Amino acid sequence: MGCLERSCMGPNIGDWIALAPDHEAAQGLQRIEAQFAGHGYDPHRHDTYSFGCTLSGVQSFDYRGARRDSVPGCTIVLHPDEVHDGRAGTNAGFRYRMLYVEPRLIRDALGGQATALPFVQAGVANDPILSKAVAAALADLSRPLEPLELDQLILDLSEAILRLDPGAQSARNNKNVSSSDQAVETAREFLEVEAARQVRSSELEKITGLERHELSRQFRRRLGTSPYRYLIQRRVLLARKKIAEDEALNEIALCCGFADQSHMTRTFRNAFGMSPGRWRQLLTA
């Protein structure tokens, strides 16, 4: 175990990350494949659901106060805004694929079937229905998902995780959109457009008609995170796209709404578990 811990202290030659066609991000999802010999990610959190499958090795991570281990045949499912890290569970390293899905897609797919976003506490599941849905979504990263294919995959994933969380299931199938649902969606769309600048709570109150604290509560219930963290995640996603295009890091920081490059680096690390420079290095490895 001591040898393994030393091997996880930093990056290794041969570590890499590959992205599926990046225009999928505009549809609310991102697919990746990656390989790490030891240490993968520092503790961080996304504002998306994370669905994954381990292709080889043992994929270990800390999640909700306990170590989790995934091997080929297991399915990883992480809830939005939950802190986790990533590392190899053995000296053999690990390889995996991951799908990140914005909670709004899960919410919309379930409609009146759910009273809240489904929550799978274990982090690693052996449910055959969920495994089939995740495997289909991650089967081919070389091409973009077709629109109808995407819709079906999101529905299959949504219904699979709802089965695993009876507490989120609604007793009735009510597809009516409430005023608070509309307010959250209005705020979300506004934050998408205005991510590169400071947004005040008074602006969100004005466009949604909800008091700021009530909006925050409703936003978290429906999307799994706060308006501010949603805004920050939009910034780092924009920065990540520009980093992949090899733009200068200090220029990226300023155009994406960060105070300076060090501010972007800290925020990026909190969101993805590594520095912007390390992310760029892994993409080009």
BASESE-627512 format. One record per residue (C-alpha): residue number from 1; residue in one letter; x, y, z. Coordinates in steps of 0.5 Angstrom, whole numbers, plus 500, padded with zeros to 3 digits. Each point is the difference from the previous one (the first is absolute). Layout:
N
<atom><resi>NUM</resi><resn>A</resn><X>X</X><Y>Y</Y><Z>Z</Z></atom>
...
END
This chain:
285
<atom><resi>1</resi><resn>M</resn><X>500</X><Y>500</Y><Z>500</Z></atom>
<atom><resi>2</resi><resn>G</resn><X>506</X><Y>505</Y><Z>501</Z></atom>
<atom><resi>3</resi><resn>C</resn><X>502</X><Y>499</Y><Z>493</Z></atom>
<atom><resi>4</resi><resn>L</resn><X>494</X><Y>501</Y><Z>497</Z></atom>
<atom><resi>5</resi><resn>E</resn><X>499</X><Y>506</Y><Z>504</Z></atom>
<atom><resi>6</resi><resn>R</resn><X>507</X><Y>503</Y><Z>498</Z></atom>
<atom><resi>7</resi><resn>S</resn><X>498</X><Y>498</Y><Z>493</Z></atom>
<atom><resi>8</resi><resn>C</resn><X>493</X><Y>505</Y><Z>500</Z></atom>
<atom><resi>9</resi><resn>M</resn><X>504</X><Y>506</Y><Z>503</Z></atom>
<atom><resi>10</resi><resn>G</resn><X>500</X><Y>503</Y><Z>493</Z></atom>
<atom><resi>11</resi><resn>P</resn><X>500</X><Y>499</Y><Z>492</Z></atom>
<atom><resi>12</resi><resn>N</resn><X>503</X><Y>494</Y><Z>496</Z></atom>
<atom><resi>13</resi><resn>I</resn><X>502</X><Y>500</Y><Z>493</Z></atom>
<atom><resi>14</resi><resn>G</resn><X>495</X><Y>496</Y><Z>496</Z></atom>
<atom><resi>15</resi><resn>D</resn><X>494</X><Y>504</Y><Z>504</Z></atom>
<atom><resi>16</resi><resn>W</resn><X>495</X><Y>503</Y><Z>495</Z></atom>
<atom><resi>17</resi><resn>I</resn><X>493</X><Y>503</Y><Z>499</Z></atom>
<atom><resi>18</resi><resn>A</resn><X>496</X><Y>499</Y><Z>493</Z></atom>
<atom><resi>19</resi><resn>L</resn><X>493</X><Y>504</Y><Z>499</Z></atom>
<atom><resi>20</resi><resn>A</resn><X>495</X><Y>498</Y><Z>496</Z></atom>
<atom><resi>21</resi><resn>P</resn><X>497</X><Y>505</Y><Z>494</Z></atom>
<atom><resi>22</resi><resn>D</resn><X>500</X><Y>507</Y><Z>504</Z></atom>
<atom><resi>23</resi><resn>H</resn><X>494</X><Y>502</Y><Z>497</Z></atom>
<atom><resi>24</resi><resn>E</resn><X>496</X><Y>495</Y><Z>505</Z></atom>
<atom><resi>25</resi><resn>A</resn><X>501</X><Y>505</Y><Z>505</Z></atom>
<atom><resi>26</resi><resn>A</resn><X>495</X><Y>505</Y><Z>497</Z></atom>
<atom><resi>27</resi><resn>Q</resn><X>495</X><Y>494</Y><Z>501</Z></atom>
<atom><resi>28</resi><resn>G</resn><X>502</X><Y>500</Y><Z>508</Z></atom>
<atom><resi>29</resi><resn>L</resn><X>504</X><Y>494</Y><Z>500</Z></atom>
<atom><resi>30</resi><resn>Q</resn><X>508</X><Y>498</Y><Z>499</Z></atom>
<atom><resi>31</resi><resn>R</resn><X>503</X><Y>493</Y><Z>499</Z></atom>
<atom><resi>32</resi><resn>I</resn><X>507</X><Y>499</Y><Z>501</Z></atom>
<atom><resi>33</resi><resn>E</resn><X>505</X><Y>494</Y><Z>501</Z></atom>
<atom><resi>34</resi><resn>A</resn><X>506</X><Y>500</Y><Z>504</Z></atom>
<atom><resi>35</resi><resn>Q</resn><X>506</X><Y>496</Y><Z>503</Z></atom>
<atom><resi>36</resi><resn>F</resn><X>504</X><Y>501</Y><Z>506</Z></atom>
<atom><resi>37</resi><resn>A</resn><X>506</X><Y>496</Y><Z>503</Z></atom>
<atom><resi>38</resi><resn>G</resn><X>499</X><Y>503</Y><Z>507</Z></atom>
<atom><resi>39</resi><resn>H</resn><X>497</X><Y>506</Y><Z>502</Z></atom>
<atom><resi>40</resi><resn>G</resn><X>494</X><Y>503</Y><Z>496</Z></atom>
<atom><resi>41</resi><resn>Y</resn><X>497</X><Y>506</Y><Z>503</Z></atom>
<atom><resi>42</resi><resn>D</resn><X>500</X><Y>504</Y><Z>507</Z></atom>
<atom><resi>43</resi><resn>P</resn><X>493</X><Y>501</Y><Z>503</Z></atom>
<atom><resi>44</resi><resn>H</resn><X>495</X><Y>504</Y><Z>496</Z></atom>
<atom><resi>45</resi><resn>R</resn><X>493</X><Y>500</Y><Z>498</Z></atom>
<atom><resi>46</resi><resn>H</resn><X>496</X><Y>501</Y><Z>494</Z></atom>
<atom><resi>47</resi><resn>D</resn><X>493</X><Y>503</Y><Z>499</Z></atom>
<atom><resi>48</resi><resn>T</resn><X>498</X><Y>494</Y><Z>496</Z></atom>
<atom><resi>49</resi><resn>Y</resn><X>498</X><Y>493</Y><Z>501</Z></atom>
<atom><resi>50</resi><resn>S</resn><X>506</X><Y>495</Y><Z>498</Z></atom>
<atom><resi>51</resi><resn>F</resn><X>499</X><Y>493</Y><Z>497</Z></atom>
<atom><resi>52</resi><resn>G</resn><X>506</X><Y>496</Y><Z>499</Z></atom>
<atom><resi>53</resi><resn>C</resn><X>503</X><Y>493</Y><Z>499</Z></atom>
<atom><resi>54</resi><resn>T</resn><X>507</X><Y>497</Y><Z>501</Z></atom>
<atom><resi>55</resi><resn>L</resn><X>503</X><Y>497</Y><Z>494</Z></atom>
<atom><resi>56</resi><resn>S</resn><X>506</X><Y>497</Y><Z>504</Z></atom>
<atom><resi>57</resi><resn>G</resn><X>504</X><Y>500</Y><Z>507</Z></atom>
<atom><resi>58</resi><resn>V</resn><X>497</X><Y>503</Y><Z>506</Z></atom>
<atom><resi>59</resi><resn>Q</resn><X>497</X><Y>507</Y><Z>500</Z></atom>
<atom><resi>60</resi><resn>S</resn><X>500</X><Y>502</Y><Z>507</Z></atom>
<atom><resi>61</resi><resn>F</resn><X>497</X><Y>507</Y><Z>503</Z></atom>
<atom><resi>62</resi><resn>D</resn><X>497</X><Y>503</Y><Z>507</Z></atom>
<atom><resi>63</resi><resn>Y</resn><X>493</X><Y>501</Y><Z>499</Z></atom>
<atom><resi>64</resi><resn>R</resn><X>495</X><Y>502</Y><Z>506</Z></atom>
<atom><resi>65</resi><resn>G</resn><X>505</X><Y>498</Y><Z>506</Z></atom>
<atom><resi>66</resi><resn>A</resn><X>502</X><Y>494</Y><Z>497</Z></atom>
<atom><resi>67</resi><resn>R</resn><X>505</X><Y>497</Y><Z>495</Z></atom>
<atom><resi>68</resi><resn>R</resn><X>497</X><Y>497</Y><Z>494</Z></atom>
<atom><resi>69</resi><resn>D</resn><X>503</X><Y>495</Y><Z>495</Z></atom>
<atom><resi>70</resi><resn>S</resn><X>497</X><Y>498</Y><Z>493</Z></atom>
<atom><resi>71</resi><resn>V</resn><X>503</X><Y>495</Y><Z>495</Z></atom>
<atom><resi>72</resi><resn>P</resn><X>498</X><Y>498</Y><Z>493</Z></atom>
<atom><resi>73</resi><resn>G</resn><X>492</X><Y>498</Y><Z>501</Z></atom>
<atom><resi>74</resi><resn>C</resn><X>499</X><Y>505</Y><Z>505</Z></atom>
<atom><resi>75</resi><resn>T</resn><X>496</X><Y>507</Y><Z>499</Z></atom>
<atom><resi>76</resi><resn>I</resn><X>502</X><Y>506</Y><Z>503</Z></atom>
<atom><resi>77</resi><resn>V</resn><X>494</X><Y>505</Y><Z>501</Z></atom>
<atom><resi>78</resi><resn>L</resn><X>502</X><Y>507</Y><Z>504</Z></atom>
<atom><resi>79</resi><resn>H</resn><X>495</X><Y>505</Y><Z>502</Z></atom>
<atom><resi>80</resi><resn>P</resn><X>501</X><Y>507</Y><Z>498</Z></atom>
<atom><resi>81</resi><resn>D</resn><X>504</X><Y>505</Y><Z>505</Z></atom>
<atom><resi>82</resi><resn>E</resn><X>503</X><Y>494</Y><Z>504</Z></atom>
<atom><resi>83</resi><resn>V</resn><X>507</X><Y>500</Y><Z>501</Z></atom>
<atom><resi>84</resi><resn>H</resn><X>504</X><Y>494</Y><Z>498</Z></atom>
<atom><resi>85</resi><resn>D</resn><X>507</X><Y>499</Y><Z>497</Z></atom>
<atom><resi>86</resi><resn>G</resn><X>504</X><Y>494</Y><Z>496</Z></atom>
<atom><resi>87</resi><resn>R</resn><X>506</X><Y>496</Y><Z>500</Z></atom>
<atom><resi>88</resi><resn>A</resn><X>502</X><Y>493</Y><Z>498</Z></atom>
<atom><resi>89</resi><resn>G</resn><X>498</X><Y>494</Y><Z>505</Z></atom>
<atom><resi>90</resi><resn>T</resn><X>506</X><Y>496</Y><Z>498</Z></atom>
<atom><resi>91</resi><resn>N</resn><X>507</X><Y>501</Y><Z>497</Z></atom>
<atom><resi>92</resi><resn>A</resn><X>497</X><Y>498</Y><Z>493</Z></atom>
<atom><resi>93</resi><resn>G</resn><X>496</X><Y>507</Y><Z>499</Z></atom>
<atom><resi>94</resi><resn>F</resn><X>493</X><Y>500</Y><Z>497</Z></atom>
<atom><resi>95</resi><resn>R</resn><X>497</X><Y>502</Y><Z>494</Z></atom>
<atom><resi>96</resi><resn>Y</resn><X>493</X><Y>503</Y><Z>500</Z></atom>
<atom><resi>97</resi><resn>R</resn><X>494</X><Y>503</Y><Z>496</Z></atom>
<atom><resi>98</resi><resn>M</resn><X>496</X><Y>506</Y><Z>503</Z></atom>
<atom><resi>99</resi><resn>L</resn><X>493</X><Y>503</Y><Z>498</Z></atom>
<atom><resi>100</resi><resn>Y</resn><X>498</X><Y>507</Y><Z>503</Z></atom>
<atom><resi>101</resi><resn>V</resn><X>493</X><Y>502</Y><Z>500</Z></atom>
<atom><resi>102</resi><resn>E</resn><X>497</X><Y>507</Y><Z>502</Z></atom>
<atom><resi>103</resi><resn>P</resn><X>495</X><Y>498</Y><Z>505</Z></atom>
<atom><resi>104</resi><resn>R</resn><X>494</X><Y>504</Y><Z>496</Z></atom>
<atom><resi>105</resi><resn>L</resn><X>501</X><Y>495</Y><Z>495</Z></atom>
<atom><resi>106</resi><resn>I</resn><X>498</X><Y>495</Y><Z>505</Z></atom>
<atom><resi>107</resi><resn>R</resn><X>495</X><Y>504</Y><Z>503</Z></atom>
<atom><resi>108</resi><resn>D</resn><X>496</X><Y>501</Y><Z>494</Z></atom>
<atom><resi>109</resi><resn>A</resn><X>501</X><Y>493</Y><Z>498</Z></atom>
<atom><resi>110</resi><resn>L</resn><X>496</X><Y>498</Y><Z>506</Z></atom>
<atom><resi>111</resi><resn>G</resn><X>495</X><Y>505</Y><Z>500</Z></atom>
<atom><resi>112</resi><resn>G</resn><X>495</X><Y>498</Y><Z>505</Z></atom>
<atom><resi>113</resi><resn>Q</resn><X>503</X><Y>494</Y><Z>502</Z></atom>
<atom><resi>114</resi><resn>A</resn><X>504</X><Y>503</Y><Z>505</Z></atom>
<atom><resi>115</resi><resn>T</resn><X>499</X><Y>505</Y><Z>506</Z></atom>
<atom><resi>116</resi><resn>A</resn><X>508</X><Y>501</Y><Z>500</Z></atom>
<atom><resi>117</resi><resn>L</resn><X>506</X><Y>498</Y><Z>496</Z></atom>
<atom><resi>118</resi><resn>P</resn><X>502</X><Y>493</Y><Z>502</Z></atom>
<atom><resi>119</resi><resn>F</resn><X>506</X><Y>498</Y><Z>504</Z></atom>
<atom><resi>120</resi><resn>V</resn><X>504</X><Y>494</Y><Z>500</Z></atom>
<atom><resi>121</resi><resn>Q</resn><X>504</X><Y>500</Y><Z>506</Z></atom>
<atom><resi>122</resi><resn>A</resn><X>505</X><Y>494</Y><Z>499</Z></atom>
<atom><resi>123</resi><resn>G</resn><X>504</X><Y>504</Y><Z>495</Z></atom>
<atom><resi>124</resi><resn>V</resn><X>501</X><Y>493</Y><Z>497</Z></atom>
<atom><resi>125</resi><resn>A</resn><X>494</X><Y>496</Y><Z>497</Z></atom>
<atom><resi>126</resi><resn>N</resn><X>499</X><Y>493</Y><Z>498</Z></atom>
<atom><resi>127</resi><resn>D</resn><X>493</X><Y>501</Y><Z>497</Z></atom>
<atom><resi>128</resi><resn>P</resn><X>499</X><Y>496</Y><Z>493</Z></atom>
<atom><resi>129</resi><resn>I</resn><X>495</X><Y>505</Y><Z>497</Z></atom>
<atom><resi>130</resi><resn>L</resn><X>505</X><Y>506</Y><Z>502</Z></atom>
<atom><resi>131</resi><resn>S</resn><X>506</X><Y>497</Y><Z>497</Z></atom>
<atom><resi>132</resi><resn>K</resn><X>496</X><Y>499</Y><Z>494</Z></atom>
<atom><resi>133</resi><resn>A</resn><X>498</X><Y>507</Y><Z>499</Z></atom>
<atom><resi>134</resi><resn>V</resn><X>507</X><Y>502</Y><Z>502</Z></atom>
<atom><resi>135</resi><resn>A</resn><X>504</X><Y>495</Y><Z>495</Z></atom>
<atom><resi>136</resi><resn>A</resn><X>495</X><Y>503</Y><Z>494</Z></atom>
<atom><resi>137</resi><resn>A</resn><X>502</X><Y>507</Y><Z>502</Z></atom>
<atom><resi>138</resi><resn>L</resn><X>508</X><Y>499</Y><Z>500</Z></atom>
<atom><resi>139</resi><resn>A</resn><X>500</X><Y>494</Y><Z>495</Z></atom>
<atom><resi>140</resi><resn>D</resn><X>503</X><Y>505</Y><Z>494</Z></atom>
<atom><resi>141</resi><resn>L</resn><X>504</X><Y>506</Y><Z>502</Z></atom>
<atom><resi>142</resi><resn>S</resn><X>502</X><Y>501</Y><Z>493</Z></atom>
<atom><resi>143</resi><resn>R</resn><X>494</X><Y>503</Y><Z>497</Z></atom>
<atom><resi>144</resi><resn>P</resn><X>495</X><Y>505</Y><Z>503</Z></atom>
<atom><resi>145</resi><resn>L</resn><X>493</X><Y>497</Y><Z>502</Z></atom>
<atom><resi>146</resi><resn>E</resn><X>494</X><Y>501</Y><Z>496</Z></atom>
<atom><resi>147</resi><resn>P</resn><X>494</X><Y>505</Y><Z>502</Z></atom>
<atom><resi>148</resi><resn>L</resn><X>495</X><Y>494</Y><Z>501</Z></atom>
<atom><resi>149</resi><resn>E</resn><X>506</X><Y>495</Y><Z>503</Z></atom>
<atom><resi>150</resi><resn>L</resn><X>501</X><Y>506</Y><Z>505</Z></atom>
<atom><resi>151</resi><resn>D</resn><X>493</X><Y>500</Y><Z>502</Z></atom>
<atom><resi>152</resi><resn>Q</resn><X>500</X><Y>493</Y><Z>501</Z></atom>
<atom><resi>153</resi><resn>L</resn><X>506</X><Y>499</Y><Z>504</Z></atom>
<atom><resi>154</resi><resn>I</resn><X>498</X><Y>506</Y><Z>505</Z></atom>
<atom><resi>155</resi><resn>L</resn><X>493</X><Y>497</Y><Z>501</Z></atom>
<atom><resi>156</resi><resn>D</resn><X>503</X><Y>493</Y><Z>501</Z></atom>
<atom><resi>157</resi><resn>L</resn><X>505</X><Y>503</Y><Z>505</Z></atom>
<atom><resi>158</resi><resn>S</resn><X>495</X><Y>504</Y><Z>504</Z></atom>
<atom><resi>159</resi><resn>E</resn><X>495</X><Y>494</Y><Z>501</Z></atom>
<atom><resi>160</resi><resn>A</resn><X>506</X><Y>495</Y><Z>502</Z></atom>
<atom><resi>161</resi><resn>I</resn><X>502</X><Y>505</Y><Z>506</Z></atom>
<atom><resi>162</resi><resn>L</resn><X>493</X><Y>502</Y><Z>502</Z></atom>
<atom><resi>163</resi><resn>R</resn><X>499</X><Y>492</Y><Z>501</Z></atom>
<atom><resi>164</resi><resn>L</resn><X>506</X><Y>500</Y><Z>505</Z></atom>
<atom><resi>165</resi><resn>D</resn><X>497</X><Y>506</Y><Z>504</Z></atom>
<atom><resi>166</resi><resn>P</resn><X>493</X><Y>498</Y><Z>502</Z></atom>
<atom><resi>167</resi><resn>G</resn><X>500</X><Y>507</Y><Z>504</Z></atom>
<atom><resi>168</resi><resn>A</resn><X>500</X><Y>504</Y><Z>494</Z></atom>
<atom><resi>169</resi><resn>Q</resn><X>494</X><Y>497</Y><Z>496</Z></atom>
<atom><resi>170</resi><resn>S</resn><X>494</X><Y>503</Y><Z>500</Z></atom>
<atom><resi>171</resi><resn>A</resn><X>493</X><Y>497</Y><Z>502</Z></atom>
<atom><resi>172</resi><resn>R</resn><X>497</X><Y>503</Y><Z>494</Z></atom>
<atom><resi>173</resi><resn>N</resn><X>502</X><Y>502</Y><Z>493</Z></atom>
<atom><resi>174</resi><resn>N</resn><X>499</X><Y>507</Y><Z>499</Z></atom>
<atom><resi>175</resi><resn>K</resn><X>503</X><Y>504</Y><Z>494</Z></atom>
<atom><resi>176</resi><resn>N</resn><X>498</X><Y>507</Y><Z>502</Z></atom>
<atom><resi>177</resi><resn>V</resn><X>506</X><Y>505</Y><Z>500</Z></atom>
<atom><resi>178</resi><resn>S</resn><X>499</X><Y>504</Y><Z>507</Z></atom>
<atom><resi>179</resi><resn>S</resn><X>502</X><Y>507</Y><Z>500</Z></atom>
<atom><resi>180</resi><resn>S</resn><X>506</X><Y>498</Y><Z>504</Z></atom>
<atom><resi>181</resi><resn>D</resn><X>502</X><Y>496</Y><Z>495</Z></atom>
<atom><resi>182</resi><resn>Q</resn><X>500</X><Y>505</Y><Z>495</Z></atom>
<atom><resi>183</resi><resn>A</resn><X>504</X><Y>505</Y><Z>504</Z></atom>
<atom><resi>184</resi><resn>V</resn><X>505</X><Y>495</Y><Z>501</Z></atom>
<atom><resi>185</resi><resn>E</resn><X>501</X><Y>499</Y><Z>493</Z></atom>
<atom><resi>186</resi><resn>T</resn><X>500</X><Y>508</Y><Z>498</Z></atom>
<atom><resi>187</resi><resn>A</resn><X>505</X><Y>501</Y><Z>505</Z></atom>
<atom><resi>188</resi><resn>R</resn><X>504</X><Y>494</Y><Z>497</Z></atom>
<atom><resi>189</resi><resn>E</resn><X>500</X><Y>503</Y><Z>493</Z></atom>
<atom><resi>190</resi><resn>F</resn><X>502</X><Y>506</Y><Z>503</Z></atom>
<atom><resi>191</resi><resn>L</resn><X>506</X><Y>498</Y><Z>503</Z></atom>
<atom><resi>192</resi><resn>E</resn><X>502</X><Y>496</Y><Z>494</Z></atom>
<atom><resi>193</resi><resn>V</resn><X>500</X><Y>506</Y><Z>496</Z></atom>
<atom><resi>194</resi><resn>E</resn><X>503</X><Y>505</Y><Z>505</Z></atom>
<atom><resi>195</resi><resn>A</resn><X>505</X><Y>495</Y><Z>503</Z></atom>
<atom><resi>196</resi><resn>A</resn><X>506</X><Y>504</Y><Z>498</Z></atom>
<atom><resi>197</resi><resn>R</resn><X>498</X><Y>506</Y><Z>505</Z></atom>
<atom><resi>198</resi><resn>Q</resn><X>498</X><Y>501</Y><Z>507</Z></atom>
<atom><resi>199</resi><resn>V</resn><X>492</X><Y>499</Y><Z>501</Z></atom>
<atom><resi>200</resi><resn>R</resn><X>497</X><Y>503</Y><Z>506</Z></atom>
<atom><resi>201</resi><resn>S</resn><X>494</X><Y>497</Y><Z>504</Z></atom>
<atom><resi>202</resi><resn>S</resn><X>496</X><Y>506</Y><Z>498</Z></atom>
<atom><resi>203</resi><resn>E</resn><X>500</X><Y>498</Y><Z>493</Z></atom>
<atom><resi>204</resi><resn>L</resn><X>498</X><Y>493</Y><Z>501</Z></atom>
<atom><resi>205</resi><resn>E</resn><X>494</X><Y>502</Y><Z>504</Z></atom>
<atom><resi>206</resi><resn>K</resn><X>498</X><Y>505</Y><Z>495</Z></atom>
<atom><resi>207</resi><resn>I</resn><X>499</X><Y>495</Y><Z>494</Z></atom>
<atom><resi>208</resi><resn>T</resn><X>498</X><Y>494</Y><Z>504</Z></atom>
<atom><resi>209</resi><resn>G</resn><X>495</X><Y>504</Y><Z>505</Z></atom>
<atom><resi>210</resi><resn>L</resn><X>503</X><Y>496</Y><Z>506</Z></atom>
<atom><resi>211</resi><resn>E</resn><X>503</X><Y>502</Y><Z>506</Z></atom>
<atom><resi>212</resi><resn>R</resn><X>508</X><Y>498</Y><Z>500</Z></atom>
<atom><resi>213</resi><resn>H</resn><X>500</X><Y>495</Y><Z>506</Z></atom>
<atom><resi>214</resi><resn>E</resn><X>494</X><Y>497</Y><Z>497</Z></atom>
<atom><resi>215</resi><resn>L</resn><X>503</X><Y>500</Y><Z>493</Z></atom>
<atom><resi>216</resi><resn>S</resn><X>506</X><Y>497</Y><Z>503</Z></atom>
<atom><resi>217</resi><resn>R</resn><X>496</X><Y>494</Y><Z>503</Z></atom>
<atom><resi>218</resi><resn>Q</resn><X>496</X><Y>499</Y><Z>494</Z></atom>
<atom><resi>219</resi><resn>F</resn><X>506</X><Y>500</Y><Z>496</Z></atom>
<atom><resi>220</resi><resn>R</resn><X>504</X><Y>495</Y><Z>504</Z></atom>
<atom><resi>221</resi><resn>R</resn><X>493</X><Y>495</Y><Z>501</Z></atom>
<atom><resi>222</resi><resn>R</resn><X>500</X><Y>500</Y><Z>492</Z></atom>
<atom><resi>223</resi><resn>L</resn><X>507</X><Y>500</Y><Z>498</Z></atom>
<atom><resi>224</resi><resn>G</resn><X>504</X><Y>498</Y><Z>505</Z></atom>
<atom><resi>225</resi><resn>T</resn><X>504</X><Y>506</Y><Z>501</Z></atom>
<atom><resi>226</resi><resn>S</resn><X>500</X><Y>507</Y><Z>502</Z></atom>
<atom><resi>227</resi><resn>P</resn><X>499</X><Y>506</Y><Z>495</Z></atom>
<atom><resi>228</resi><resn>Y</resn><X>507</X><Y>502</Y><Z>502</Z></atom>
<atom><resi>229</resi><resn>R</resn><X>503</X><Y>494</Y><Z>499</Z></atom>
<atom><resi>230</resi><resn>Y</resn><X>496</X><Y>499</Y><Z>493</Z></atom>
<atom><resi>231</resi><resn>L</resn><X>503</X><Y>506</Y><Z>498</Z></atom>
<atom><resi>232</resi><resn>I</resn><X>507</X><Y>499</Y><Z>502</Z></atom>
<atom><resi>233</resi><resn>Q</resn><X>500</X><Y>493</Y><Z>496</Z></atom>
<atom><resi>234</resi><resn>R</resn><X>498</X><Y>503</Y><Z>494</Z></atom>
<atom><resi>235</resi><resn>R</resn><X>506</X><Y>504</Y><Z>500</Z></atom>
<atom><resi>236</resi><resn>V</resn><X>505</X><Y>495</Y><Z>501</Z></atom>
<atom><resi>237</resi><resn>L</resn><X>496</X><Y>496</Y><Z>495</Z></atom>
<atom><resi>238</resi><resn>L</resn><X>502</X><Y>506</Y><Z>495</Z></atom>
<atom><resi>239</resi><resn>A</resn><X>507</X><Y>500</Y><Z>503</Z></atom>
<atom><resi>240</resi><resn>R</resn><X>501</X><Y>493</Y><Z>499</Z></atom>
<atom><resi>241</resi><resn>K</resn><X>497</X><Y>500</Y><Z>492</Z></atom>
<atom><resi>242</resi><resn>K</resn><X>505</X><Y>506</Y><Z>499</Z></atom>
<atom><resi>243</resi><resn>I</resn><X>506</X><Y>496</Y><Z>504</Z></atom>
<atom><resi>244</resi><resn>A</resn><X>499</X><Y>495</Y><Z>495</Z></atom>
<atom><resi>245</resi><resn>E</resn><X>501</X><Y>505</Y><Z>494</Z></atom>
<atom><resi>246</resi><resn>D</resn><X>507</X><Y>502</Y><Z>503</Z></atom>
<atom><resi>247</resi><resn>E</resn><X>498</X><Y>507</Y><Z>501</Z></atom>
<atom><resi>248</resi><resn>A</resn><X>504</X><Y>503</Y><Z>506</Z></atom>
<atom><resi>249</resi><resn>L</resn><X>498</X><Y>499</Y><Z>507</Z></atom>
<atom><resi>250</resi><resn>N</resn><X>500</X><Y>507</Y><Z>502</Z></atom>
<atom><resi>251</resi><resn>E</resn><X>496</X><Y>502</Y><Z>494</Z></atom>
<atom><resi>252</resi><resn>I</resn><X>495</X><Y>495</Y><Z>501</Z></atom>
<atom><resi>253</resi><resn>A</resn><X>499</X><Y>502</Y><Z>508</Z></atom>
<atom><resi>254</resi><resn>L</resn><X>498</X><Y>507</Y><Z>498</Z></atom>
<atom><resi>255</resi><resn>C</resn><X>496</X><Y>498</Y><Z>494</Z></atom>
<atom><resi>256</resi><resn>C</resn><X>496</X><Y>495</Y><Z>505</Z></atom>
<atom><resi>257</resi><resn>G</resn><X>498</X><Y>504</Y><Z>505</Z></atom>
<atom><resi>258</resi><resn>F</resn><X>506</X><Y>499</Y><Z>505</Z></atom>
<atom><resi>259</resi><resn>A</resn><X>504</X><Y>505</Y><Z>504</Z></atom>
<atom><resi>260</resi><resn>D</resn><X>507</X><Y>497</Y><Z>498</Z></atom>
<atom><resi>261</resi><resn>Q</resn><X>503</X><Y>494</Y><Z>498</Z></atom>
<atom><resi>262</resi><resn>S</resn><X>501</X><Y>498</Y><Z>507</Z></atom>
<atom><resi>263</resi><resn>H</resn><X>493</X><Y>501</Y><Z>501</Z></atom>
<atom><resi>264</resi><resn>M</resn><X>498</X><Y>495</Y><Z>494</Z></atom>
<atom><resi>265</resi><resn>T</resn><X>505</X><Y>495</Y><Z>502</Z></atom>
<atom><resi>266</resi><resn>R</resn><X>497</X><Y>499</Y><Z>507</Z></atom>
<atom><resi>267</resi><resn>T</resn><X>493</X><Y>500</Y><Z>498</Z></atom>
<atom><resi>268</resi><resn>F</resn><X>502</X><Y>495</Y><Z>494</Z></atom>
<atom><resi>269</resi><resn>R</resn><X>504</X><Y>496</Y><Z>505</Z></atom>
<atom><resi>270</resi><resn>N</resn><X>493</X><Y>500</Y><Z>505</Z></atom>
<atom><resi>271</resi><resn>A</resn><X>496</X><Y>498</Y><Z>494</Z></atom>
<atom><resi>272</resi><resn>F</resn><X>504</X><Y>494</Y><Z>496</Z></atom>
<atom><resi>273</resi><resn>G</resn><X>505</X><Y>498</Y><Z>505</Z></atom>
<atom><resi>274</resi><resn>M</resn><X>507</X><Y>503</Y><Z>496</Z></atom>
<atom><resi>275</resi><resn>S</resn><X>503</X><Y>506</Y><Z>498</Z></atom>
<atom><resi>276</resi><resn>P</resn><X>498</X><Y>503</Y><Z>493</Z></atom>
<atom><resi>277</resi><resn>G</resn><X>507</X><Y>499</Y><Z>498</Z></atom>
<atom><resi>278</resi><resn>R</resn><X>500</X><Y>492</Y><Z>502</Z></atom>
<atom><resi>279</resi><resn>W</resn><X>493</X><Y>500</Y><Z>496</Z></atom>
<atom><resi>280</resi><resn>R</resn><X>503</X><Y>502</Y><Z>494</Z></atom>
<atom><resi>281</resi><resn>Q</resn><X>506</X><Y>496</Y><Z>501</Z></atom>
<atom><resi>282</resi><resn>L</resn><X>496</X><Y>494</Y><Z>500</Z></atom>
<atom><resi>283</resi><resn>L</resn><X>496</X><Y>502</Y><Z>494</Z></atom>
<atom><resi>284</resi><resn>T</resn><X>506</X><Y>500</Y><Z>496</Z></atom>
<atom><resi>285</resi><resn>A</resn><X>503</X><Y>494</Y><Z>503</Z></atom>
END
